[in-house]
Structures are given as structure tokens and as C-alpha cells.
């Protein structure tokens, strides 16, 4: 019967039920497992704490890197959008007042505008839809520009300087003239000038990229031209204007301010046509959805989930994410932190936990094997003690009776002598098994090999095997053909004899009450192996018993007292000897009754 798991771990139920005060003295295995569990728990807690600290540091560093990358992308995105918005706003800001109608300056493309709105000094609102058209119409009463009362109070006075929206020279290196040239409508008398300039550039053997850069610079010269006449330090003066650009005869009398009127975005200013008339309000009504689409398209590769939010009041943080040209704040969106995963573990932590688990399993397995081996050795000592007690008691009793002359009958004396001889042989066989097993445990192989035939090998072993069977009710039989008998092999005859004797001895112990008293030894041979089969017709073994059949020290003193004599070492030693000889030993269940042990040995080497 297979032992319960508590017994295999060294935990005896009868000891577990004892009071805790005597555990240290009566259950050393339990104390060992408790120490191991405590150490493992402490190591696990330590590694868990280190992992938590490492994860926090790793996530903080990763988050800092992501935030730095995000801020960098935000700065680049703001720069890109301002590189688009600043020239467009500057072009519209430098246009003359609506009252001084002019077709000589560039304007924004119609898709960016809803029109030009004017509020006269008498409060009348008018709308001009096209930049180069003098046709005006009344502004709708439900317009946000009328509904929002007196929003123009935030505009600077007519004598204020123009907004500092100068296009920096670095903007000329952007993609403005390449991808956004459709955002500007050039006056009819200005396009040929640009074409002539390009032709002149081509005539002077300038490269295409140089010509494009010059065209970009001309665009921004137009944007900056109107700001040179207000006395700004470092601004271009009219005398510095390139000859190719038309000179504008009008100047604005007020700064153009971008602001929100409800949901509408406008560029507005105060205008005072002359001293006799009151102040007028002029506004360039921008189509914010179109602007939003243009600006977001420029940053789609940097911030795909970004949005642009109106800024109706100054930002408390200083507007670090606001555009320069427009009152708009950039919101990067949640999808901007792509790739930031708090759940990912560094490889070092995975390796550390893996090594901890592997170490725990290895130490646990080694501890279990050590305790299991210690228990089996203790069981072996107990079984050997029991096995020695019976023959020693018999020796002492019979020798005392013979010495004191208490047995006078010669037949009875011979019976005592035979008993003493049999017990001496049994002790000798047990000692030989123990010594042979100890020799194999120390790694001392069986080197005394010789070449002989299979028949010679069995002839040497047969007298000892027959003597052992003669002490039981079994009958030993041998089946061996002449061809097999002449098979040559190289082996250790004494080791083979000990293996066969252990098999015969095991059959005599456990199959002695079989209905069929036969005990057969059969031999066969192949090109590389010799097979010897020892078969009995006893009760056989269960599957559980067969799994534990070749385990050493498997019989306790109680089992030794309840079963046939022996210490549970014979079959384990037989398999070790067989494998040491280059062969093997296995067990074969033959139906309900009978058991066969198959010994295989190599032939001539």
C-alpha cells in the first residue's frame, strides 16, 4: 500500500496531534519544513518589496521620459501651427481699412473666411463676403457678432501699434509655401511679378530649392511690409522693400486683435477714418472649423488625438500651450502617451522572480529528497534490527541448549544444526546485500568481468538457487535450448548470481502458497542482448506495489514483522547490479496470477 503524503514528507499524523511543546523533540521533519517555509516567506517578501520599489522607480522614469517626449512634440506642434497662422494673420493685419478699398494686397483664401464685418459709428452692421468686392449686405440679426454685446471694448485704440506678428526669417524654411500656398489669394498685379522673379532666378541658374526659398521669403516680406511704417525698431522701411513688391498706399490706423466672440473667431480693430467721424469696428470673420482642420492637419503625425480649444481669458499658467497668433490652446489628448504601459514589468524583475521560484522549487525538492532518504534509512535500520533480532535469538537459544546438553536426541540435534545453518545463510545473504548496495552507492562499479556462455553462467548459479528453493514448497525448473546455451556474453558471474538469487529468494517468500508450485527460469538471446526470465505463479502485485517494488529501504519494522522476512533491499539491489552490468531488470505482471522478472544483459563486448 502506498504511504500517505504526510508520511512521505516526514510528517507523521500521530506526531502532528501531539502538543506543541514536544514538537521540537519528536518531529524534526516538521521543524525543518517550518524553517524552510519561514525563510521562503521572508525571501518572497523581500523580493516583493524590491520589485515594488523598482517598479515605482521604473514607472516614474518612464513617465518622465514620456512627458519630456510629449512636451517636445507639443513645442514642435505649436511651432508648426504658428508657422502657418502667423503669416496668415499678419497678411490680414497689414491690409488697409475697409473704407480704403484696395486690390493690391494678398488676402486669405475664401475657404478660411466667412467675410469682412464692419460696424459703423451709428451702430449699423454690414458684411462683405468677398475680399476684392465692394458689395455689402446687412449682417444677420442672429449673428454672434451682434448677439454678444460690446465685445469690441477689448480692442486697442486706433492709435495703437500694430500687433507684433512679424514672420521670423526661419519661417521661410518651413513647408508653408509648399503645402499651404492655397491658403492665400494673390492680387492679379502681383502674380506676374512673382512669376518674373522665378524666371529671373531660373535665368541665373538658381536651383529649384533656392527659388522656392526665395518665393517663401517674398511671401513673408508681404506679411511684414505693413509693419515697417509704425516706427518699430528693426522693421523694414519702405525704402527697403524689394523692387518687385508693389508699394501699398494705405496703412491701418489700428492694431488687429484676434479674439473670440461667442463661438466665432475674428480679427478685429478700431478704425477712425477722420477726425469728424466716430470710431468704426472692422473684423475679419474667420471660419474656425476650416482653420481648425488646417492646423490639426499640420500636427497629425505628432499628436494624432490633439484638439484645439478656444482661449477666452488669459491662462493662469502663462499660456505655455497657446498659439502666438491665435487665442487657441493645444490639448494633446489621452492618446498622445502611446506606448506608456504601467503594467509592463522590467526583464530584470521577471528574471528575479523566476530565479526565486526556481530556487524555492530546487531547495524544496532537495529538502524533500533529503528528509525522504533520512526516513528510509531510519526505516532500514529499524528493519535490519528486527531481522537481526530473530536469528540472534535463535542462535542464543539453540547454542545454550546444545551447550548445556539439554538436547540428547541426535535427530533433534541435527534439526537444530540445520536451523542454525539456515539462519546463518539468511544473515550472510542480508549482509551481502547491504555491503553490495553500499559499494554501489559509493560509485564502485563491478569490474570483475569474464567471457563465458549462458549455459556456463546458469550452471554456476544453479546449485545455490536450487538450495534456496529446496527450503520452500516450490519447484525450480529451467528452460534453455542448445542454441541459447552456447550464446557468449561478457559479464560478472558473481553479480549475476546475486541478482538471480535475490529474485529466487523473493519468489520463495511471496509465492510459496501458490496453487502452481512451479518456479521457472527461461533464457533467450538476440543479436545484442541476453534475456533471463524468472517466473512464479503466485498472487502477483497491485499496480501501486509494482511502482514501489524497486525502491530501497521500503519496508519498516512493522511491515517486516507482518510480512515475509527481509529488509526491502533485495530487488532494489538486483536492479542496481543489472544496470551496473550494462543491462536492466523490470517486472512483468502476468494476468491475475504470477509475476515475472526480466533480466537483460549485453552480449560479448
C-alpha positions as CSV (number, residue, x, y, z in Angstrom):
1,X,0.0,0.0,0.0
2,X,1.3,3.5,-0.9
3,X,2.1,5.6,2.0
4,X,0.1,8.8,2.6
5,X,1.7,12.1,1.6
6,X,2.2,13.1,5.2
7,X,4.4,10.1,5.7
8,X,6.4,10.8,2.5
9,X,7.1,14.3,3.7
10,X,8.2,13.1,7.1
11,X,5.0,14.3,8.8
12,X,3.6,11.5,11.0
13,X,-0.1,12.1,11.9
14,X,0.4,10.7,15.3
15,X,3.2,13.3,15.9
16,X,1.2,16.1,14.5
17,X,-1.5,15.5,17.1
18,X,0.9,15.9,19.9
19,X,1.1,19.1,21.9
20,X,3.3,21.8,20.5
21,X,5.7,21.7,23.4
22,X,7.2,18.4,22.3
23,X,7.3,19.0,18.5
24,X,11.0,20.1,18.7
25,X,12.0,16.8,20.1
26,X,9.5,14.4,18.4
27,X,9.0,15.9,14.9
28,X,12.3,17.2,13.5
29,X,11.0,17.0,9.9
30,X,8.1,19.3,10.8
31,X,10.5,21.8,12.3
32,X,12.6,21.6,9.1
33,X,9.7,22.4,6.9
34,X,8.6,25.3,9.1
35,X,12.1,26.8,8.9
36,X,12.1,26.4,5.1
37,X,8.6,28.0,4.9
38,X,9.7,30.9,7.1
39,X,12.8,31.5,5.0
40,X,10.9,31.3,1.8
41,X,8.2,33.7,3.1
42,X,10.9,36.2,4.2
43,X,12.7,35.9,0.8
44,X,9.4,36.4,-1.1
45,X,8.5,39.5,1.0
46,X,12.0,40.9,0.4
47,X,11.8,40.3,-3.4
48,X,8.2,41.7,-3.5
49,X,9.3,44.9,-1.7
50,X,12.3,45.3,-4.0
51,X,10.0,44.7,-7.0
52,X,7.6,47.3,-5.8
53,X,10.3,49.9,-5.4
54,X,11.9,49.0,-8.7
55,X,8.5,49.3,-10.5
56,X,7.8,52.6,-8.9
57,X,11.2,54.0,-9.9
58,X,10.9,52.5,-13.4
59,X,7.4,53.8,-14.0
60,X,8.4,57.3,-12.7
61,X,11.4,57.4,-15.0
62,X,9.3,56.1,-17.9
63,X,6.6,58.6,-17.2
64,X,9.2,61.4,-17.0
65,X,10.6,60.3,-20.4
66,X,7.1,60.1,-21.9
67,X,6.3,63.6,-20.5
68,X,9.5,65.0,-21.9
69,X,8.8,63.5,-25.3
70,X,5.2,64.8,-25.1
71,X,6.4,68.3,-24.2
72,X,8.9,68.3,-27.1
73,X,6.2,67.1,-29.5
74,X,3.9,69.9,-28.2
75,X,6.5,72.5,-28.7
76,X,7.1,71.3,-32.3
77,X,3.4,71.2,-32.9
78,X,2.9,74.7,-31.7
79,X,5.8,75.9,-33.8
80,X,4.3,74.2,-36.9
81,X,0.9,75.8,-36.3
82,X,2.3,79.2,-35.6
83,X,4.4,78.9,-38.8
84,X,1.1,78.6,-40.6
85,X,-1.0,81.0,-38.6
86,X,1.4,83.9,-38.1
87,X,1.9,84.7,-41.8
88,X,-1.9,84.4,-42.5
89,X,-2.8,86.7,-39.6
90,X,0.0,89.1,-40.5
91,X,-1.3,89.3,-44.1
92,X,-4.8,90.2,-42.9
93,X,-3.5,92.6,-40.3
94,X,-1.5,94.6,-42.7
95,X,-4.4,95.2,-45.1
96,X,-5.7,98.7,-45.3
97,X,-9.0,99.6,-43.7
98,X,-12.2,98.5,-45.5
99,X,-13.0,102.1,-46.2
100,X,-9.8,102.4,-48.2
101,X,-10.6,99.5,-50.6
102,X,-7.5,98.1,-52.2
103,X,-6.9,95.2,-54.6
104,X,-3.1,95.4,-54.3
105,X,-2.5,93.3,-51.2
106,X,-2.9,89.5,-50.8
107,X,-5.8,88.1,-48.8
108,X,-6.8,84.9,-47.1
109,X,-8.4,82.2,-49.2
110,X,-12.2,82.2,-49.2
111,X,-12.4,78.8,-47.5
112,X,-10.7,80.4,-44.4
113,X,-13.2,83.3,-44.2
114,X,-16.8,83.9,-43.6
115,X,-16.4,87.5,-44.7
116,X,-15.5,91.0,-43.6
117,X,-17.7,92.7,-41.0
118,X,-17.9,96.5,-40.3
119,X,-19.7,98.4,-37.6
120,X,-20.3,102.0,-38.4
121,X,-20.2,104.7,-35.8
122,X,-24.0,104.8,-35.8
123,X,-24.2,101.0,-34.9
124,X,-25.1,99.6,-38.3
125,X,-23.5,96.2,-39.1
126,X,-22.6,95.3,-42.6
127,X,-21.0,92.2,-44.2
128,X,-18.8,92.0,-47.2
129,X,-18.3,88.3,-48.3
130,X,-15.5,88.7,-50.8
131,X,-12.2,90.4,-50.2
132,X,-12.0,92.0,-53.7
133,X,-15.7,93.0,-53.8
134,X,-17.4,96.3,-52.8
135,X,-20.8,94.6,-52.4
136,X,-22.0,94.7,-48.8
137,X,-25.1,93.4,-47.1
138,X,-26.6,93.8,-43.7
139,X,-25.3,91.4,-41.1
140,X,-27.9,88.9,-39.9
141,X,-29.5,89.9,-36.6
142,X,-28.9,86.5,-35.0
143,X,-25.2,86.6,-35.7
144,X,-22.9,86.1,-32.7
145,X,-21.2,89.4,-33.5
146,X,-24.4,91.2,-32.8
147,X,-25.7,89.0,-30.0
148,X,-22.5,89.4,-28.0
149,X,-22.9,92.9,-26.7
150,X,-20.0,95.3,-26.9
151,X,-17.3,92.7,-27.3
152,X,-15.2,95.3,-29.2
153,X,-14.4,97.2,-26.0
154,X,-11.3,94.9,-25.6
155,X,-9.9,96.2,-28.8
156,X,-7.0,98.7,-28.7
157,X,-7.4,102.3,-29.7
158,X,-6.9,103.4,-33.3
159,X,-3.6,104.9,-32.5
160,X,-2.1,101.7,-31.0
161,X,0.7,100.0,-32.7
162,X,0.1,97.0,-34.9
163,X,0.4,93.6,-33.4
164,X,3.9,92.2,-33.4
165,X,3.2,89.4,-35.8
166,X,6.3,89.7,-37.8
167,X,7.1,86.5,-39.7
168,X,10.5,85.3,-38.5
169,X,13.0,84.5,-41.2
170,X,13.2,80.9,-40.0
171,X,9.6,80.5,-41.2
172,X,10.8,80.8,-44.7
173,X,12.4,77.3,-44.2
174,X,9.0,75.7,-43.4
175,X,6.6,74.0,-45.6
176,X,4.3,77.0,-45.8
177,X,4.8,77.9,-49.5
178,X,4.8,74.2,-50.5
179,X,1.7,72.7,-48.8
180,X,-0.3,75.8,-47.8
181,X,0.1,78.1,-50.8
182,X,-3.6,77.6,-51.4
183,X,-4.4,79.5,-48.2
184,X,-3.5,82.9,-49.8
185,X,-5.1,84.7,-52.7
186,X,-2.7,86.8,-54.5
187,X,-3.7,90.1,-56.3
188,X,-3.8,90.0,-60.1
189,X,-1.0,92.5,-60.4
190,X,1.2,90.6,-58.0
191,X,1.3,87.1,-59.5
192,X,3.2,88.1,-62.7
193,X,5.8,89.8,-60.5
194,X,6.4,86.6,-58.6
195,X,6.5,84.7,-61.9
196,X,9.0,87.1,-63.3
197,X,11.1,86.7,-60.2
198,X,11.0,83.0,-60.5
199,X,12.0,83.3,-64.2
200,X,14.9,85.6,-63.2
201,X,16.0,83.1,-60.7
202,X,15.9,80.3,-63.3
203,X,17.9,82.6,-65.7
204,X,20.6,83.0,-63.1
205,X,20.9,79.2,-62.8
206,X,19.5,79.0,-59.3
207,X,18.4,75.6,-58.2
208,X,14.8,74.8,-57.7
209,X,15.2,74.6,-53.9
210,X,16.8,78.1,-53.8
211,X,14.0,79.5,-55.9
212,X,11.4,78.0,-53.6
213,X,13.1,79.5,-50.6
214,X,13.1,82.9,-52.2
215,X,9.4,82.6,-53.0
216,X,8.7,81.7,-49.4
217,X,10.7,84.8,-48.2
218,X,8.7,87.0,-50.6
219,X,5.5,85.8,-49.0
220,X,6.7,86.8,-45.6
221,X,8.1,90.1,-46.9
222,X,4.5,90.9,-47.9
223,X,3.3,89.9,-44.4
224,X,5.9,92.1,-42.7
225,X,5.7,95.1,-45.1
226,X,2.8,96.8,-43.4
227,X,4.6,96.8,-40.1
228,X,7.6,98.8,-41.2
229,X,5.8,102.1,-41.1
230,X,5.0,102.3,-37.5
231,X,8.4,103.1,-36.2
232,X,9.2,99.6,-34.9
233,X,12.8,99.1,-34.2
234,X,14.4,96.7,-36.7
235,X,11.4,96.8,-39.0
236,X,11.7,97.0,-42.8
237,X,11.3,100.6,-44.0
238,X,9.5,101.4,-47.3
239,X,12.8,102.2,-48.9
240,X,14.0,98.7,-48.1
241,X,11.1,97.0,-49.9
242,X,12.2,94.8,-52.8
243,X,11.5,96.4,-56.2
244,X,9.4,93.5,-57.2
245,X,6.8,94.2,-54.5
246,X,4.0,96.7,-55.0
247,X,4.1,99.7,-52.6
248,X,0.9,99.9,-50.6
249,X,-0.5,103.4,-50.4
250,X,-2.6,102.8,-47.3
251,X,-1.8,102.0,-43.7
252,X,-4.1,100.7,-41.0
253,X,-4.9,103.1,-38.2
254,X,-5.3,100.4,-35.5
255,X,-3.9,97.1,-34.3
256,X,-5.7,93.9,-35.4
257,X,-6.6,91.7,-32.4
258,X,-7.6,88.0,-32.7
259,X,-10.4,87.2,-30.2
260,X,-13.4,85.0,-29.7
261,X,-17.0,86.4,-29.9
262,X,-19.0,83.6,-28.6
263,X,-18.1,80.6,-30.8
264,X,-16.8,82.8,-33.6
265,X,-13.1,83.7,-34.1
266,X,-12.4,87.2,-35.6
267,X,-9.5,89.5,-36.2
268,X,-10.9,92.9,-35.2
269,X,-9.6,96.5,-34.8
270,X,-10.9,100.0,-34.2
271,X,-10.7,102.4,-37.2
272,X,-11.2,106.1,-37.2
273,X,-11.5,107.3,-40.9
274,X,-11.1,111.0,-40.0
275,X,-11.5,113.4,-37.0
276,X,-15.1,114.3,-37.9
277,X,-16.3,110.7,-37.9
278,X,-16.6,108.4,-34.9
279,X,-14.8,105.1,-34.4
280,X,-15.7,102.2,-36.6
281,X,-15.2,98.5,-35.8
282,X,-13.7,96.2,-38.5
283,X,-13.5,92.5,-38.2
284,X,-12.1,89.7,-40.4
285,X,-14.6,86.9,-39.7
286,X,-12.6,83.7,-39.7
287,X,-14.1,80.3,-40.5
288,X,-12.8,78.5,-37.4
289,X,-13.7,74.9,-38.4
290,X,-11.6,75.4,-41.6
291,X,-8.7,76.8,-39.6
292,X,-9.0,74.0,-37.1
293,X,-8.8,71.4,-39.9
294,X,-5.8,73.1,-41.5
295,X,-3.9,73.5,-38.2
296,X,-4.6,69.9,-37.0
297,X,-3.5,68.5,-40.3
298,X,-0.1,70.0,-39.7
299,X,0.4,68.1,-36.4
300,X,-1.4,64.9,-37.2
301,X,1.9,63.0,-37.3
302,X,3.0,64.4,-33.9
303,X,-0.3,64.4,-31.9
304,X,-3.0,62.4,-33.7
305,X,-5.5,62.9,-30.9
306,X,-4.9,66.6,-30.3
307,X,-7.7,69.2,-30.1
308,X,-7.6,73.0,-30.3
309,X,-9.6,74.8,-27.6
310,X,-10.7,78.5,-27.6
311,X,-9.0,80.7,-25.0
312,X,-11.4,83.4,-23.9
313,X,-9.4,84.5,-20.8
314,X,-5.6,84.7,-20.0
315,X,-4.2,81.4,-18.9
316,X,-3.1,81.2,-15.2
317,X,0.0,79.2,-16.3
318,X,1.2,81.7,-18.8
319,X,-0.2,80.0,-21.8
320,X,2.7,77.6,-22.5
321,X,0.4,75.6,-24.8
322,X,-1.2,78.5,-26.5
323,X,-0.6,79.7,-30.1
324,X,1.1,83.1,-30.6
325,X,-1.1,84.2,-33.5
326,X,-4.5,83.0,-32.3
327,X,-6.2,82.7,-28.9
328,X,-6.2,78.9,-29.1
329,X,-4.8,76.3,-26.6
330,X,-3.4,72.9,-27.7
331,X,-4.8,69.9,-25.9
332,X,-2.6,66.9,-26.7
333,X,-5.3,64.3,-25.8
334,X,-5.0,61.0,-23.9
335,X,-3.8,59.1,-27.0
336,X,-0.6,61.2,-27.0
337,X,1.1,58.9,-24.5
338,X,1.1,56.0,-26.9
339,X,3.3,53.1,-25.7
340,X,3.2,54.1,-22.0
341,X,2.2,50.9,-20.2
342,X,2.2,50.9,-16.4
343,X,1.5,47.1,-16.4
344,X,4.7,46.1,-18.1
345,X,7.5,44.6,-16.0
346,X,11.2,45.1,-16.5
347,X,13.0,42.0,-17.6
348,X,15.2,42.1,-14.5
349,X,12.2,41.6,-12.2
350,X,10.9,38.8,-14.3
351,X,14.3,37.1,-14.1
352,X,14.5,37.7,-10.3
353,X,11.0,36.2,-9.7
354,X,11.8,33.3,-11.9
355,X,15.1,32.6,-10.1
356,X,13.3,32.9,-6.8
357,X,10.7,30.4,-7.9
358,X,13.3,28.1,-9.3
359,X,15.5,28.3,-6.2
360,X,12.4,27.6,-4.0
361,X,11.5,24.6,-6.0
362,X,15.1,23.3,-6.1
363,X,15.6,23.7,-2.3
364,X,12.2,22.2,-1.6
365,X,12.9,19.2,-3.8
366,X,16.3,18.7,-2.3
367,X,14.9,19.1,1.2
368,X,12.1,16.6,0.5
369,X,14.6,14.1,-1.0
370,X,16.9,14.5,2.0
371,X,14.1,14.0,4.5
372,X,12.7,11.1,2.5
373,X,16.1,9.5,2.3
374,X,16.6,10.1,6.0
375,X,13.3,8.5,6.8
376,X,14.0,5.5,4.6
377,X,17.4,5.0,6.2
378,X,15.7,5.1,9.6
379,X,13.2,2.6,8.4
380,X,16.1,0.4,7.1
381,X,17.8,0.5,10.4
382,X,14.6,-0.5,12.1
383,X,14.0,-3.3,9.7
384,X,17.6,-4.6,10.0
385,X,17.3,-4.5,13.7
386,X,14.2,-6.6,13.5
387,X,15.8,-9.0,11.1
388,X,18.9,-9.5,13.3
389,X,16.9,-10.0,16.4
390,X,15.2,-13.2,15.3
391,X,18.2,-15.2,14.1
392,X,20.3,-13.9,17.0
393,X,17.7,-15.0,19.5
394,X,17.6,-18.4,17.7
395,X,21.4,-18.7,17.8
396,X,21.5,-17.8,21.5
397,X,18.7,-20.3,22.5
398,X,19.9,-23.2,20.4
399,X,23.5,-22.8,21.3
400,X,22.7,-22.6,25.0
401,X,20.5,-25.7,24.8
402,X,23.2,-27.6,22.9
403,X,25.9,-26.4,25.2
404,X,24.1,-27.4,28.3
405,X,23.3,-30.8,26.9
406,X,19.5,-30.3,27.1
407,X,19.1,-31.9,23.6
408,X,20.3,-35.5,23.6
409,X,18.4,-36.9,20.6
410,X,20.7,-37.0,17.6
411,X,17.9,-36.3,15.1
412,X,16.8,-33.2,17.1
413,X,20.4,-32.0,17.3
414,X,20.7,-32.3,13.5
415,X,17.4,-30.3,13.2
416,X,18.9,-27.6,15.4
417,X,22.1,-27.5,13.4
418,X,20.1,-27.2,10.1
419,X,18.1,-24.3,11.6
420,X,21.3,-22.6,12.7
421,X,22.8,-23.1,9.3
422,X,19.7,-21.7,7.6
423,X,19.6,-18.6,9.8
424,X,23.4,-18.1,9.2
425,X,22.8,-18.2,5.5
426,X,20.0,-15.8,5.8
427,X,22.2,-13.4,7.8
428,X,25.0,-13.8,5.3
429,X,22.7,-13.1,2.4
430,X,21.4,-9.9,4.1
431,X,24.9,-8.7,4.9
432,X,26.0,-9.4,1.3
433,X,23.1,-7.3,0.0
434,X,23.8,-4.4,2.4
435,X,27.6,-4.4,1.5
436,X,26.9,-4.7,-2.2
437,X,24.4,-1.8,-2.1
438,X,26.8,0.3,-0.1
439,X,29.5,-0.4,-2.7
440,X,27.2,0.7,-5.5
441,X,26.2,3.8,-3.5
442,X,29.8,4.8,-3.3
443,X,30.2,4.5,-7.0
444,X,32.3,1.4,-7.1
445,X,31.3,-0.5,-10.3
446,X,31.6,-4.2,-10.8
447,X,34.7,-4.6,-12.8
448,X,35.5,-8.3,-12.5
449,X,34.0,-9.4,-15.8
450,X,34.7,-12.5,-17.8
451,X,33.6,-14.1,-21.1
452,X,31.5,-17.2,-20.8
453,X,28.5,-18.9,-22.3
454,X,25.0,-18.5,-21.0
455,X,24.9,-22.2,-20.1
456,X,28.1,-22.0,-18.1
457,X,26.7,-18.9,-16.2
458,X,23.4,-20.7,-15.2
459,X,25.4,-23.9,-14.3
460,X,27.4,-21.9,-11.8
461,X,24.4,-20.3,-10.2
462,X,22.1,-23.3,-10.2
463,X,23.3,-25.1,-7.0
464,X,22.8,-22.1,-4.8
465,X,19.4,-21.3,-6.4
466,X,18.3,-24.9,-6.0
467,X,19.4,-24.9,-2.4
468,X,17.3,-21.8,-1.7
469,X,14.2,-23.3,-3.5
470,X,14.6,-26.5,-1.6
471,X,13.8,-24.7,1.7
472,X,10.3,-23.8,0.2
473,X,7.5,-25.8,-1.3
474,X,8.3,-24.5,-4.8
475,X,9.9,-26.5,-7.6
476,X,12.6,-24.9,-9.7
477,X,12.6,-25.6,-13.5
478,X,15.0,-24.4,-16.2
479,X,14.2,-23.9,-19.9
480,X,17.2,-23.5,-22.1
481,X,17.8,-24.5,-25.8
482,X,21.2,-25.6,-27.1
483,X,21.5,-22.6,-29.3
484,X,20.8,-20.2,-26.5
485,X,23.0,-22.2,-24.1
486,X,26.1,-21.6,-26.4
487,X,25.4,-17.8,-26.5
488,X,28.5,-16.0,-25.4
489,X,28.5,-12.9,-23.1
490,X,30.9,-10.8,-21.1
491,X,29.7,-10.2,-17.6
492,X,30.4,-10.6,-13.9
493,X,29.1,-14.1,-12.9
494,X,29.0,-13.3,-9.2
495,X,26.9,-10.2,-9.7
496,X,24.5,-12.1,-12.0
497,X,24.3,-14.9,-9.4
498,X,23.4,-12.4,-6.7
499,X,20.7,-10.9,-8.9
500,X,19.2,-14.3,-9.7
501,X,19.4,-15.4,-6.1
502,X,17.5,-12.2,-4.9
503,X,14.8,-12.9,-7.5
504,X,14.5,-16.6,-6.4
505,X,14.6,-15.6,-2.8
506,X,11.8,-13.0,-3.3
507,X,9.7,-15.7,-5.2
508,X,10.2,-18.2,-2.3
509,X,9.0,-15.7,0.2
510,X,5.9,-14.4,-1.5
511,X,4.8,-17.2,-3.9
512,X,5.3,-20.2,-1.5
513,X,1.5,-20.8,-1.1
514,X,0.7,-20.6,-4.9
515,X,-1.5,-23.4,-6.3
516,X,1.0,-23.9,-9.1
517,X,4.4,-24.5,-7.3
518,X,6.5,-24.1,-10.3
519,X,9.3,-21.5,-10.4
520,X,10.8,-21.3,-13.9
521,X,14.0,-19.8,-15.3
522,X,13.9,-19.2,-19.0
523,X,16.6,-17.8,-21.2
524,X,16.6,-16.3,-24.7
525,X,19.1,-14.3,-26.8
526,X,19.1,-11.8,-29.6
527,X,21.9,-10.2,-31.6
528,X,22.8,-7.8,-28.8
529,X,21.1,-8.9,-25.6
530,X,20.6,-12.0,-23.4
531,X,17.3,-12.2,-21.6
532,X,16.7,-14.3,-18.4
533,X,13.1,-14.6,-17.2
534,X,12.4,-15.7,-13.6
535,X,8.7,-16.5,-13.3
536,X,6.4,-17.6,-10.4
537,X,2.7,-18.4,-10.3
538,X,1.9,-16.6,-7.0
539,X,-0.7,-13.9,-6.2
540,X,1.2,-11.2,-8.1
541,X,1.3,-7.5,-7.1
542,X,-1.0,-4.5,-7.5
543,X,-0.1,-1.5,-9.7
544,X,0.8,0.6,-6.6
545,X,3.0,-2.1,-5.2
546,X,4.8,-2.6,-8.6
547,X,5.6,1.2,-8.7
548,X,7.3,0.9,-5.3
549,X,8.8,-2.5,-5.9
550,X,12.4,-1.4,-6.7
551,X,12.6,1.4,-4.1
552,X,15.3,0.7,-1.4
553,X,14.6,0.7,2.3
554,X,10.9,0.5,1.6
555,X,10.0,-1.9,4.5
556,X,9.6,-0.7,8.0
557,X,10.0,-2.8,11.1
558,X,6.2,-3.2,11.4
559,X,5.9,-4.4,7.8
560,X,8.9,-6.7,8.3
561,X,7.1,-8.2,11.3
562,X,3.8,-8.6,9.3
563,X,5.2,-9.9,6.0
564,X,7.9,-12.3,4.9
565,X,11.4,-11.8,6.4
566,X,13.6,-9.2,4.7
567,X,14.6,-5.6,4.8
568,X,13.2,-4.5,1.4
569,X,16.6,-4.1,-0.2
570,X,17.0,-7.2,-2.4
571,X,15.0,-6.1,-5.5
572,X,16.5,-2.6,-5.5
573,X,20.0,-4.1,-5.3
574,X,19.2,-6.5,-8.1
575,X,18.2,-3.6,-10.4
576,X,21.2,-1.6,-9.5
577,X,23.5,-4.6,-10.2
578,X,21.8,-5.3,-13.5
579,X,22.2,-1.7,-14.6
580,X,25.8,-1.7,-13.4
581,X,26.4,-4.7,-15.7
582,X,25.0,-2.7,-18.7
583,X,21.6,-4.3,-18.6
584,X,18.3,-3.8,-16.8
585,X,15.7,-5.5,-14.6
586,X,12.0,-5.0,-14.9
587,X,8.8,-6.6,-13.6
588,X,6.0,-8.0,-15.8
589,X,2.6,-8.8,-14.4
590,X,1.2,-12.0,-15.9
591,X,-2.6,-11.7,-15.7
592,X,-4.1,-12.2,-12.3
593,X,-1.7,-14.8,-11.0
594,X,2.0,-14.8,-11.4
595,X,4.9,-12.4,-11.7
596,X,7.9,-12.4,-13.9
597,X,11.2,-10.6,-13.5
598,X,13.1,-10.0,-16.8
599,X,16.9,-9.6,-16.6
600,X,18.6,-8.3,-19.7
601,X,22.4,-8.4,-20.2
602,X,24.6,-7.4,-23.1
603,X,26.3,-10.0,-25.2
604,X,30.1,-10.1,-26.0
605,X,31.5,-6.6,-26.0
